[in-house]
């Protein structure tokens, strides 16, 4: 679990990652390990883990769509 602490905010990337992994499992027919591996080794996750990008402010669905584009998984 990655947690950022700011003066007023704690951002928990796990809460964003969980629905993305679940969506990868259902839409891409992956097991949970392969789905997590795809996410955690992506540039999107790297950006999500970097507080300065503020990617964590976006809805998980938007981040998921960005991940699908990065991994060339678009329908």
C-alpha atoms as one frame of an Amber mdcrd trajectory, in Angstrom:
protein
   0.000   0.000   0.000   1.277   3.432  -0.925   0.099   6.364   1.174   0.994
   9.993   0.655   0.708  12.367   3.572   0.165  16.065   2.997  -0.726  18.821
   5.356  -4.443  17.996   5.098  -4.598  14.881   2.948  -3.719  11.209   2.941
  -4.093   9.588  -0.453  -4.364   5.820  -0.504  -3.437   4.479  -3.931  -4.758
   1.058  -2.932  -8.332   2.383  -3.066  -7.734   3.501  -6.641  -5.862   0.351
  -7.673  -8.417  -2.156  -6.433 -11.251  -1.321  -8.876  -8.770  -1.032 -11.743
  -7.435  -4.520 -11.032 -10.974  -5.875 -10.719 -11.868  -4.333 -14.082  -8.761
  -5.835 -15.705  -9.806  -9.234 -14.344 -13.317  -9.030 -15.758 -12.686  -7.204
 -19.033  -9.369  -8.780 -20.004 -10.026 -12.230 -18.514  -6.892 -12.116 -16.346
  -6.248 -13.670 -12.975  -5.646 -11.279 -10.095  -1.873 -11.713 -10.206  -1.541
 -10.905 -13.909  -3.937  -7.971 -13.575  -1.993  -6.551 -10.630   1.276  -7.108
 -12.481   0.005  -5.156 -15.505  -1.063  -2.238 -13.347   1.905  -2.103 -10.984
   4.445  -2.287 -13.818   2.772   0.391 -15.935   3.748   4.006 -16.470   0.255
   4.935 -15.287   0.910   3.378 -11.885   4.257   5.117 -11.707   2.490   8.419
 -12.352  -0.250   7.518  -9.883   2.395   6.884  -7.240   3.968  10.280  -7.888
   2.018  12.846  -5.898   3.264  15.708  -8.096   1.320  14.380 -11.116  -1.967
  14.667  -9.188  -3.238  11.694 -11.175  -4.810  10.433  -7.947  -7.369  13.252
  -8.270  -8.924  11.645 -11.338 -11.709   9.074 -11.208 -10.486   5.479 -11.262
 -12.442   4.909 -14.487 -10.476   7.629 -16.248  -7.209   6.174 -14.947  -8.351
   2.733 -16.126  -8.994   4.077 -19.624  -5.549   5.693 -19.641  -4.046   2.348
 -18.599  -5.903   0.523 -21.378  -4.498   3.013 -23.880  -0.968   2.617 -22.499
  -1.204  -1.185 -22.680  -3.008  -1.132 -26.035  -6.005  -2.959 -24.567  -8.699
  -0.776 -26.130 -11.714  -2.559 -27.531
